[in-house]
Amino acid sequence: MAVVLKDNVYWVGAIDWNIREFHGYETKNGSSYNSYIIMDEKVVLIDTVKKYMFDEFYNRIKKVVDPEKIDYIVVNHVEMDHSGSLEKIIEISKATIITNAKAKEHLELHYDTKDWEYLLVDTGDSLNIGSRNLTFVKTPMLHWPDNMVTYCPEDKILFSNDAFGQHIASSERFDFEIDYAIESAKEYFANILLPYRTLIPNAVKTVDTLELDLICPSHGIIWKEDISKIKEKYLEFASNNISEKAVIVYDTMYKSTEKIGLSIAEGLMDSNIEVKIFKISETPISKIITEILDAKYVLVGSPTLNINLYPEVARFLKYMEGLKPNKKIAAAFGSYGWAESATKHIKNTFDILSFDTVEDECLTCRFVPDEEHLEKCHEFGKKLAKM
């Protein structure tokens, strides 16, 4: 059923209980596609849902209003998890689309829009819909060029699009009903918004100028009691602040690379550094990136396979390269047989990301490391902790 957020303001989205992959990373808690209805002299729908969830979405709208009576549809973002049901709901309602010029361009590249009517808005523009006004603010590259947010001052609601979202499928709709909301928001930030983190402080400043009772994102729960906390966390996620933590990421064929990584980890732990160790083939990439977000050290290990990287390590490095974490102290390690190559590829990614690479002869090993070699790796971990 639809959920009442304020008088005549409703959540009418769809819950995707079974989705386990989104943009290449695991969504272990599913997700939701949040859409909102405002009932006033004009009926306004804010965003839609993925195409395959149209029926659930449509049935929720019908609990509130005849869909034919929708006057406006606000498109805050064109990506198909938000706009996938747009064609069908426009066909039914003949509503006018409220969006910005860049989003109109994107819509025309996604759908057959020749009969659609538009009201194009820019930052600061407002629309009166009766007893309420809607104000629009463009937020380009959070995380597409077309992004914008919508604010209703009378209800003190910010419809924040992808900002402040999380991938959570739940019967609960509010932050105080879910004890892992902040943790999920951090994972969402690390895997979606991290490349654009320098834009976050100005976005939060803009949000700080608004009176807010609710922040309603496009995915996950709605922020009500923890609005100040999530704004504070977003500034923290976007900062260059790091903790005394090392993330060791590897894959292995015959455990030689694993032994090197574990020995380095022991040296770091002996020096009171928090250590997180992940075998890539057994760990969701989204979890690894979330831990890397505020880590001081990143160590990546791979055996050399066909004068190249182990496939899972290559996949991880490309994913991390796209997300562009802030600067780290980094080291590449691994085993090889007759020609060492894997660490060269790893260090190339470190160079692209402007990580400070630390090198040592103990970080590579031909075939199987002996006890003496592993002791050197242990000592390397201690030295690394002093940097």
C-alpha positions in Angstrom: 0.0 0.0 0.0 1.0 3.7 -0.3 2.7 5.2 2.8 1.6 8.6 4.2 4.6 10.9 4.7 2.7 14.1 5.4 -0.8 15.3 4.8 -1.4 14.5 1.1 2.2 13.4 0.5 2.7 9.7 -0.1 5.4 7.1 -1.0 4.2 5.1 -3.9 7.5 3.3 -4.9 8.3 -0.3 -5.5 10.4 -2.8 -3.4 12.8 -5.0 -5.3 13.3 -7.8 -2.8 15.3 -10.0 -5.1 17.8 -7.8 -6.8 21.4 -8.8 -5.9 23.4 -6.8 -8.4 23.4 -3.1 -9.2 25.9 -1.3 -11.3 28.3 -4.2 -10.9 28.2 -4.7 -7.2 26.3 -6.9 -4.8 23.1 -5.6 -3.2 22.7 -8.1 -0.5 19.7 -6.3 1.1 17.8 -5.8 -2.2 16.7 -2.3 -3.1 13.7 0.0 -3.5 12.8 2.5 -6.2 11.1 5.4 -4.4 8.4 7.5 -6.1 6.3 10.1 -4.4 2.8 11.6 -4.9 1.9 15.1 -3.8 -1.9 15.8 -3.8 -2.8 19.5 -4.2 -4.7 21.6 -6.7 -2.2 19.9 -9.1 -1.3 16.2 -8.6 2.5 15.7 -8.8 4.3 12.4 -9.2 8.0 12.6 -8.3 10.1 10.0 -10.3 9.0 6.5 -11.2 10.4 3.0 -10.8 12.1 0.3 -12.9 10.1 -0.9 -15.8 9.6 -4.4 -14.5 8.0 -3.1 -11.3 5.4 -1.0 -13.0 2.4 -3.0 -11.8 3.3 -2.7 -8.2 4.0 1.0 -8.6 0.7 1.6 -10.5 -1.3 -0.2 -7.9 0.2 1.9 -5.2 -0.7 5.1 -7.1 -4.3 3.9 -7.5 -4.6 3.7 -3.7 -4.1 7.5 -3.6 -5.4 8.9 -6.9 -6.7 7.9 -10.3 -3.4 7.8 -12.3 -5.2 9.7 -15.1 -5.4 12.7 -12.8 -1.7 13.2 -12.5 -0.8 16.7 -13.8 2.9 16.7 -13.5 5.7 14.2 -13.3 9.0 15.5 -11.9 12.0 13.7 -13.4 14.9 14.3 -11.1 17.2 11.8 -12.9 16.8 9.8 -16.2 18.6 6.6 -15.3 16.2 3.7 -16.0 15.9 2.6 -12.4 14.1 6.0 -11.9 12.5 6.5 -15.3 11.7 3.0 -16.5 8.0 3.3 -15.9 7.7 6.8 -17.3 6.4 5.8 -20.8 3.5 3.8 -19.4 2.5 6.4 -16.8 2.6 9.2 -19.3 0.5 7.2 -21.7 -2.1 6.9 -19.0 -1.9 10.4 -17.5 -0.8 12.6 -20.4 1.1 14.5 -17.6 3.6 17.3 -18.3 7.2 16.4 -17.4 9.0 18.8 -15.1 12.8 18.4 -15.6 15.9 20.3 -16.7 17.3 20.7 -20.2 20.0 18.0 -19.8 17.5 15.5 -18.5 15.2 16.3 -21.5 18.1 15.5 -23.8 18.7 12.2 -22.0 15.0 11.3 -22.1 15.0 11.8 -25.8 17.9 9.3 -26.1 16.0 6.7 -24.0 12.4 6.9 -25.1 10.0 7.8 -27.9 9.2 11.3 -26.5 7.7 13.0 -29.6 4.3 13.6 -27.9 5.6 14.5 -24.5 5.0 17.9 -23.0 7.8 19.5 -20.9 8.2 22.3 -18.4 11.9 22.9 -18.2 13.4 24.3 -15.0 16.7 25.5 -13.7 18.3 26.0 -10.3 16.1 28.3 -8.2 13.0 27.9 -10.3 9.7 27.3 -8.5 6.3 26.0 -9.4 3.1 26.7 -7.5 0.8 23.6 -7.4 -1.9 25.1 -5.1 -1.1 25.4 -1.4 2.5 24.3 -2.1 5.5 25.3 -4.1 8.1 23.1 -5.5 11.7 24.5 -5.9 14.3 22.8 -8.1 18.1 22.7 -7.7 20.3 21.1 -10.3 23.0 18.8 -8.9 25.0 17.8 -12.0 27.3 14.8 -11.6 25.7 13.5 -8.5 25.9 11.2 -10.3 24.8 12.0 -13.9 24.9 15.4 -15.7 21.1 15.5 -15.5 20.6 15.2 -11.8 18.5 17.6 -9.8 16.6 17.6 -6.5 13.1 19.0 -5.6 12.2 20.8 -2.4 8.8 21.5 -1.0 9.2 24.3 1.7 5.6 24.0 3.0 6.1 20.3 3.9 9.9 20.7 4.6 10.6 17.8 2.3 13.7 17.3 0.1 13.3 14.8 -2.7 17.0 14.2 -2.9 17.2 11.8 -5.8 20.4 9.5 -5.5 21.9 11.6 -2.7 21.5 10.1 0.7 20.2 6.8 -0.8 20.8 3.2 0.2 20.1 -0.2 -1.3 17.6 -1.6 1.1 14.5 -3.7 0.4 12.3 -3.4 3.5 8.7 -3.1 4.6 9.9 -0.2 6.8 10.1 3.3 5.2 12.0 5.4 7.8 15.5 5.6 9.2 14.5 4.9 12.8 13.0 1.6 11.8 16.2 0.2 10.3 19.4 -0.2 12.4 21.8 -0.5 9.4 20.7 2.6 7.5 23.9 4.6 8.0 26.0 1.5 7.1 24.0 1.0 3.9 24.3 4.7 3.0 28.1 4.4 3.4 28.2 1.5 1.0 26.0 3.3 -1.5 28.2 6.4 -1.3 31.4 4.3 -1.8 30.1 2.5 -4.8 28.0 5.2 -6.6 29.1 8.7 -5.5 32.7 8.3 -4.6 34.1 9.6 -7.9 32.2 12.8 -7.4 33.0 13.3 -3.7 34.5 16.8 -4.2 31.0 18.0 -5.1 29.5 16.7 -1.8 30.4 19.6 0.5 28.7 22.2 -1.6 25.6 19.9 -2.0 25.4 19.5 1.8 25.8 23.3 2.3 22.8 23.8 0.0 20.8 21.2 2.1 21.8 23.0 5.2 20.0 26.1 4.0 16.7 24.2 3.9 14.3 23.6 6.7 13.8 19.8 6.7 11.5 17.3 8.3 12.2 14.6 5.7 14.8 13.7 3.1 13.3 11.4 0.6 15.9 9.7 -1.6 15.3 7.5 -4.7 16.5 4.3 -3.0 16.1 2.9 0.5 14.6 4.4 3.6 13.5 8.0 4.2 15.6 10.2 6.6 13.5 11.6 9.5 15.2 11.3 12.8 18.8 11.1 11.5 18.9 14.0 9.1 21.7 15.8 10.9 23.6 12.5 11.2 23.4 11.6 7.6 24.5 15.1 6.5 27.4 14.8 8.9 28.3 11.4 7.6 28.2 12.5 4.0 30.8 15.2 4.7 32.9 12.5 6.5 32.6 10.1 3.5 33.6 12.8 1.1 36.6 14.0 3.1 40.1 12.9 2.9 40.1 11.8 6.5 41.5 8.3 7.0 41.8 5.9 9.9 44.7 3.7 10.9 43.4 0.8 8.9 44.9 -1.4 6.2 42.8 -3.2 3.6 44.5 -6.3 2.1 42.8 -7.5 -1.1 44.0 -10.6 -3.0 43.2 -13.7 -4.9 45.3 -16.9 -5.0 45.8 -20.1 -6.9 47.8 -22.3 -4.6 47.8 -20.0 -1.5 51.3 -18.6 -2.0 50.0 -15.1 -2.6 47.6 -15.6 0.4 50.5 -16.5 2.7 52.4 -13.3 1.7 49.3 -11.2 2.5 48.6 -12.9 5.8 52.2 -12.4 6.9 52.2 -8.7 6.1 48.8 -8.5 8.0 50.5 -10.0 11.1 53.2 -7.3 11.0 50.6 -4.5 10.7 48.5 -6.0 13.5 51.6 -6.3 15.7 51.9 -2.5 15.2 48.3 -1.8 16.3 47.0 -1.2 12.8 43.4 -2.4 12.1 43.5 -4.9 9.3 40.7 -6.0 6.9 41.6 -9.0 4.7 39.5 -9.9 1.6 39.8 -12.7 -0.9 38.2 -11.1 -3.9 36.6 -14.3 -5.4 34.7 -14.8 -2.1 33.8 -11.2 -1.2 31.5 -8.7 -2.8 33.5 -5.8 -4.4 31.0 -3.3 -2.8 32.1 -4.4 0.7 35.8 -4.1 -0.2 35.4 -0.6 -1.6 33.4 0.5 1.4 36.3 -0.5 3.7 38.8 1.2 1.4 36.9 4.5 1.6 38.5 5.6 4.9 41.6 3.2 4.9 45.1 4.6 5.1 46.8 1.5 3.5 45.7 -0.6 0.5 47.6 -3.7 -0.4 46.6 -5.8 -3.4 48.0 -9.2 -4.2 47.8 -11.5 -7.2 49.6 -14.5 -8.6 51.0 -14.0 -12.1 48.9 -15.9 -14.6 49.8 -15.9 -18.3 52.1 -12.9 -17.7 49.1 -11.0 -16.3 46.8 -10.6 -13.4 44.6 -13.2 -11.9 41.1 -12.5 -13.4 39.3 -11.6 -10.2 42.1 -9.2 -9.2 42.0 -7.5 -12.7 38.2 -7.1 -12.3 38.6 -5.5 -8.8 41.4 -3.1 -10.0 39.2 -1.8 -12.9 36.3 -1.3 -10.5 38.4 0.6 -8.0 40.1 2.6 -10.8 36.6 3.9 -11.9 35.7 4.9 -8.4 38.9 6.9 -7.8 39.4 6.6 -4.0 41.4 9.3 -2.3 45.2 8.9 -1.9 46.5 5.8 -0.1 49.8 4.2 0.9 49.8 1.1 -1.3 51.8 -2.0 -1.9 51.5 -4.8 -4.5 52.4 -8.4 -3.7 52.2 -11.8 -5.3 53.7 -15.1 -6.3 54.9 -16.2 -9.7 56.5 -19.1 -11.5 59.0 -18.1 -14.3 58.2 -14.4 -15.0 56.7 -11.9 -12.5 54.2 -9.6 -14.0 51.1 -9.2 -11.7 52.5 -6.6 -9.4 53.5 -4.4 -12.3 49.9 -4.3 -13.4 48.7 -3.6 -9.9 51.2 -0.8 -9.5 50.0 0.7 -12.8 46.6 1.1 -11.2 48.2 2.6 -8.1 49.9 5.2 -10.4 46.6 6.0 -12.1 45.0 6.6 -8.7 48.1 8.6 -7.4 48.6 6.2 -4.6 51.9 6.3 -2.8 53.4 2.9 -3.7 55.8 1.2 -1.3 58.1 -1.5 -2.6 60.1 -4.3 -1.0 61.8 -7.4 -2.3 59.8 -9.6 0.0 56.5 -8.6 -1.8 57.1 -11.1 -4.6 58.0 -14.7 -4.4 58.8 -17.4 -6.9 56.4 -20.3 -6.4 56.1 -20.9 -2.6 57.4 -18.6 0.1 59.5 -20.3 2.8 59.6 -19.3 6.5 62.4 -16.9 6.0 60.5 -15.1 3.3 57.3 -14.9 5.3 59.3 -13.5 8.2 60.5 -10.7 5.9 56.9 -10.0 4.9 56.0 -9.8 8.6 58.7 -7.2 9.2 57.6 -5.3 6.1 54.2 -5.0 7.7 55.8 -3.5 10.8 57.7 -1.0 8.7 54.7 -0.1 6.7 52.8 0.8 9.9 55.5 3.4 10.7 55.0 5.3 7.5 
